[in-house]
Amino acid sequence: MKVIVNGHPVQIFRGALAGDAILAYSHHSFRRLLHGQLTIYDRFGNKTEPDGALKEGSVIYLKKTKNDE
């Protein structure tokens, strides 16, 4: 299935989680996510966990983690 990560289409397997999509998008970004430097948000600006479910056409964004989160 195809999802959008930071405006880029990414092909992932059906049943993949948000973390899987980030890994498919960028190994470097995935490492930064694991180290707490990046946070995942959905298209509505809601914070999403790496184990969050995705469906065909889902849109997620990575942003630098704020110190107060």
KOLPAMAR-834641 format. One record per residue: chain; residue number from 1; x, y, z of N, C-alpha, C, O in turn. Coordinates in steps of 0.2 Angstrom, whole numbers. Example, Ala and Ser with C-alpha at 12.3 -4.5 7.8 and 13.67 -1.06 7.14 Angstrom:
<recs>
lodo A bagu 1 nu 66 nv -28 nw 39 cau 62 cav -22 caw 39 cu 66 cv -16 cw 39 ou 71 ov -17 ow 42 $
lodo A bagu 2 nu 64 nv -11 nw 35 cau 68 cav -5 caw 36 cu 64 cv 0 cw 39 ou 67 ov 6 ow 40 $
</recs>
This chain:
<recs>
lodo A bagu 1 nu 4 nv -6 nw 0 cau 0 cav 0 caw 0 cu 4 cv 6 cw 0 ou 10 ov 6 ow 2 $
lodo A bagu 2 nu 2 nv 12 nw -2 cau 5 cav 18 caw -3 cu 3 cv 23 cw 3 ou -3 ov 24 ow 3 $
lodo A bagu 3 nu 8 nv 26 nw 6 cau 6 cav 31 caw 11 cu 11 cv 37 cw 9 ou 16 ov 36 ow 5 $
lodo A bagu 4 nu 10 nv 43 nw 12 cau 14 cav 49 caw 11 cu 17 cv 51 cw 17 ou 14 ov 51 ow 23 $
lodo A bagu 5 nu 24 nv 51 nw 17 cau 28 cav 53 caw 23 cu 31 cv 60 cw 21 ou 35 ov 60 ow 16 $
lodo A bagu 6 nu 30 nv 65 nw 24 cau 33 cav 72 caw 23 cu 32 cv 74 cw 15 ou 37 ov 76 ow 12 $
lodo A bagu 7 nu 27 nv 72 nw 12 cau 25 cav 74 caw 5 cu 28 cv 69 cw 0 ou 27 ov 70 ow -6 $
lodo A bagu 8 nu 31 nv 64 nw 2 cau 34 cav 59 caw -2 cu 30 cv 52 cw -2 ou 29 ov 49 ow 4 $
lodo A bagu 9 nu 28 nv 49 nw -8 cau 25 cav 43 caw -7 cu 30 cv 37 cw -5 ou 35 ov 37 ow -8 $
lodo A bagu 10 nu 27 nv 33 nw -1 cau 31 cav 27 caw 1 cu 27 cv 21 cw 1 ou 21 ov 21 ow 3 $
lodo A bagu 11 nu 30 nv 16 nw -2 cau 27 cav 9 caw -3 cu 28 cv 5 cw 3 ou 34 ov 4 ow 4 $
lodo A bagu 12 nu 23 nv 3 nw 7 cau 24 cav -1 caw 12 cu 19 cv -7 cw 12 ou 15 ov -7 ow 8 $
lodo A bagu 13 nu 21 nv -12 nw 16 cau 16 cav -18 caw 16 cu 10 cv -17 cw 20 ou 9 ov -13 ow 24 $
lodo A bagu 14 nu 4 nv -20 nw 18 cau -2 cav -20 caw 21 cu -1 cv -22 cw 28 ou 1 ov -27 ow 30 $
lodo A bagu 15 nu -4 nv -18 nw 33 cau -4 cav -19 caw 40 cu 2 cv -16 cw 43 ou 3 ov -16 ow 49 $
lodo A bagu 16 nu 6 nv -12 nw 39 cau 12 cav -9 caw 42 cu 10 cv -3 cw 47 ou 5 ov 0 ow 46 $
lodo A bagu 17 nu 14 nv -1 nw 51 cau 13 cav 4 caw 56 cu 17 cv 10 cw 54 ou 21 ov 10 ow 49 $
lodo A bagu 18 nu 16 nv 16 nw 58 cau 19 cav 22 caw 56 cu 26 cv 21 cw 56 ou 30 ov 24 ow 52 $
lodo A bagu 19 nu 29 nv 18 nw 61 cau 36 cav 17 caw 62 cu 39 cv 13 cw 56 ou 45 ov 15 ow 53 $
lodo A bagu 20 nu 35 nv 8 nw 53 cau 38 cav 5 caw 47 cu 38 cv 10 cw 41 ou 42 ov 9 ow 37 $
lodo A bagu 21 nu 33 nv 14 nw 40 cau 33 cav 19 caw 35 cu 39 cv 24 cw 36 ou 42 ov 26 ow 31 $
lodo A bagu 22 nu 41 nv 26 nw 42 cau 46 cav 30 caw 43 cu 53 cv 27 cw 41 ou 57 ov 30 ow 37 $
lodo A bagu 23 nu 53 nv 20 nw 43 cau 59 cav 16 caw 41 cu 60 cv 16 cw 33 ou 65 ov 16 ow 30 $
lodo A bagu 24 nu 54 nv 15 nw 30 cau 54 cav 14 caw 22 cu 56 cv 21 cw 19 ou 59 ov 21 ow 14 $
lodo A bagu 25 nu 54 nv 26 nw 23 cau 56 cav 33 caw 20 cu 63 cv 35 cw 21 ou 66 ov 38 ow 16 $
lodo A bagu 26 nu 66 nv 33 nw 27 cau 73 cav 35 caw 28 cu 75 cv 32 cw 34 ou 72 ov 32 ow 40 $
lodo A bagu 27 nu 81 nv 28 nw 34 cau 84 cav 25 caw 39 cu 86 cv 30 cw 44 ou 86 ov 29 ow 50 $
lodo A bagu 28 nu 89 nv 35 nw 42 cau 92 cav 41 caw 46 cu 86 cv 44 cw 51 ou 87 ov 45 ow 57 $
lodo A bagu 29 nu 80 nv 45 nw 47 cau 75 cav 48 caw 51 cu 72 cv 43 cw 56 ou 70 ov 45 ow 62 $
lodo A bagu 30 nu 72 nv 36 nw 54 cau 70 cav 31 caw 59 cu 74 cv 31 cw 65 ou 72 ov 31 ow 71 $
lodo A bagu 31 nu 81 nv 32 nw 64 cau 85 cav 32 caw 70 cu 84 cv 38 cw 74 ou 84 ov 37 ow 81 $
lodo A bagu 32 nu 83 nv 44 nw 71 cau 81 cav 50 caw 75 cu 75 cv 49 cw 79 ou 74 ov 52 ow 84 $
lodo A bagu 33 nu 70 nv 46 nw 76 cau 64 cav 45 caw 79 cu 65 cv 40 cw 85 ou 62 ov 42 ow 91 $
lodo A bagu 34 nu 69 nv 35 nw 85 cau 70 cav 30 caw 90 cu 74 cv 34 cw 96 ou 73 ov 32 ow 102 $
lodo A bagu 35 nu 78 nv 39 nw 94 cau 81 cav 43 caw 99 cu 78 cv 49 cw 102 ou 80 ov 52 ow 106 $
lodo A bagu 36 nu 71 nv 49 nw 100 cau 67 cav 55 caw 103 cu 68 cv 62 cw 100 ou 66 ov 67 ow 102 $
lodo A bagu 37 nu 72 nv 62 nw 94 cau 73 cav 68 caw 91 cu 68 cv 70 cw 86 ou 67 ov 76 ow 84 $
lodo A bagu 38 nu 64 nv 66 nw 84 cau 58 cav 67 caw 79 cu 52 cv 64 cw 82 ou 52 ov 59 ow 86 $
lodo A bagu 39 nu 46 nv 67 nw 80 cau 39 cav 65 caw 82 cu 35 cv 65 cw 76 ou 36 ov 68 ow 71 $
lodo A bagu 40 nu 31 nv 60 nw 76 cau 26 cav 58 caw 70 cu 20 cv 62 cw 71 ou 17 ov 62 ow 77 $
lodo A bagu 41 nu 17 nv 65 nw 66 cau 10 cav 69 caw 66 cu 6 cv 66 cw 60 ou 9 ov 65 ow 55 $
lodo A bagu 42 nu 0 nv 66 nw 61 cau -5 cav 64 caw 56 cu -6 cv 71 cw 52 ou -4 ov 76 ow 54 $
lodo A bagu 43 nu -10 nv 70 nw 47 cau -12 cav 76 caw 42 cu -16 cv 81 cw 46 ou -16 ov 87 ow 44 $
lodo A bagu 44 nu -19 nv 79 nw 52 cau -23 cav 84 caw 56 cu -18 cv 88 cw 61 ou -21 ov 92 ow 65 $
lodo A bagu 45 nu -12 nv 86 nw 62 cau -8 cav 88 caw 67 cu -8 cv 85 cw 74 ou -5 ov 87 ow 79 $
lodo A bagu 46 nu -11 nv 79 nw 74 cau -11 cav 75 caw 80 cu -5 cv 71 cw 80 ou -3 ov 68 ow 76 $
lodo A bagu 47 nu -2 nv 71 nw 86 cau 4 cav 67 caw 88 cu 2 cv 59 cw 87 ou -3 ov 57 ow 89 $
lodo A bagu 48 nu 6 nv 55 nw 83 cau 5 cav 48 caw 82 cu 11 cv 44 cw 84 ou 17 ov 46 ow 83 $
lodo A bagu 49 nu 10 nv 39 nw 88 cau 15 cav 34 caw 90 cu 18 cv 30 cw 84 ou 14 ov 29 ow 79 $
lodo A bagu 50 nu 24 nv 28 nw 85 cau 27 cav 23 caw 79 cu 23 cv 17 cw 78 ou 23 ov 14 ow 73 $
lodo A bagu 51 nu 19 nv 15 nw 83 cau 15 cav 9 caw 83 cu 8 cv 10 cw 80 ou 4 ov 6 ow 81 $
lodo A bagu 52 nu 7 nv 16 nw 78 cau 0 cav 18 caw 75 cu -1 cv 15 cw 69 ou 3 ov 14 ow 64 $
lodo A bagu 53 nu -7 nv 13 nw 68 cau -10 cav 10 caw 62 cu -10 cv 15 cw 56 ou -12 ov 21 ow 57 $
lodo A bagu 54 nu -9 nv 12 nw 50 cau -10 cav 16 caw 44 cu -14 cv 12 cw 39 ou -15 ov 6 ow 40 $
lodo A bagu 55 nu -17 nv 16 nw 35 cau -21 cav 13 caw 29 cu -19 cv 16 cw 23 ou -15 ov 21 ow 23 $
lodo A bagu 56 nu -21 nv 13 nw 17 cau -20 cav 16 caw 11 cu -21 cv 23 cw 10 ou -26 ov 26 ow 12 $
lodo A bagu 57 nu -16 nv 27 nw 8 cau -17 cav 34 caw 7 cu -16 cv 39 cw 14 ou -16 ov 45 ow 13 $
lodo A bagu 58 nu -14 nv 35 nw 19 cau -12 cav 39 caw 25 cu -7 cv 44 cw 24 ou -2 ov 43 ow 20 $
lodo A bagu 59 nu -7 nv 50 nw 27 cau -2 cav 55 caw 27 cu 1 cv 56 cw 34 ou -3 ov 58 ow 39 $
lodo A bagu 60 nu 7 nv 56 nw 34 cau 11 cav 57 caw 41 cu 16 cv 62 cw 40 ou 19 ov 62 ow 34 $
lodo A bagu 61 nu 18 nv 66 nw 45 cau 24 cav 70 caw 44 cu 29 cv 69 cw 50 ou 26 ov 67 ow 56 $
lodo A bagu 62 nu 35 nv 71 nw 49 cau 40 cav 71 caw 55 cu 42 cv 78 cw 56 ou 43 ov 82 ow 52 $
lodo A bagu 63 nu 42 nv 79 nw 63 cau 44 cav 86 caw 65 cu 49 cv 85 cw 71 ou 49 ov 80 ow 74 $
lodo A bagu 64 nu 53 nv 90 nw 71 cau 58 cav 89 caw 77 cu 54 cv 89 cw 84 ou 49 ov 93 ow 84 $
lodo A bagu 65 nu 56 nv 85 nw 88 cau 53 cav 85 caw 95 cu 54 cv 91 cw 99 ou 60 ov 93 ow 99 $
lodo A bagu 66 nu 49 nv 94 nw 102 cau 50 cav 99 caw 106 cu 52 cv 97 cw 113 ou 50 ov 92 ow 115 $
lodo A bagu 67 nu 56 nv 101 nw 116 cau 59 cav 99 caw 123 cu 53 cv 98 cw 128 ou 54 ov 95 ow 133 $
lodo A bagu 68 nu 47 nv 102 nw 127 cau 42 cav 101 caw 132 cu 37 cv 96 cw 131 ou 33 ov 95 ow 135 $
lodo A bagu 69 nu 39 nv 91 nw 126 cau 34 cav 86 caw 125 cu 36 cv 80 cw 129 ou 33 ov 74 ow 129 $
</recs>
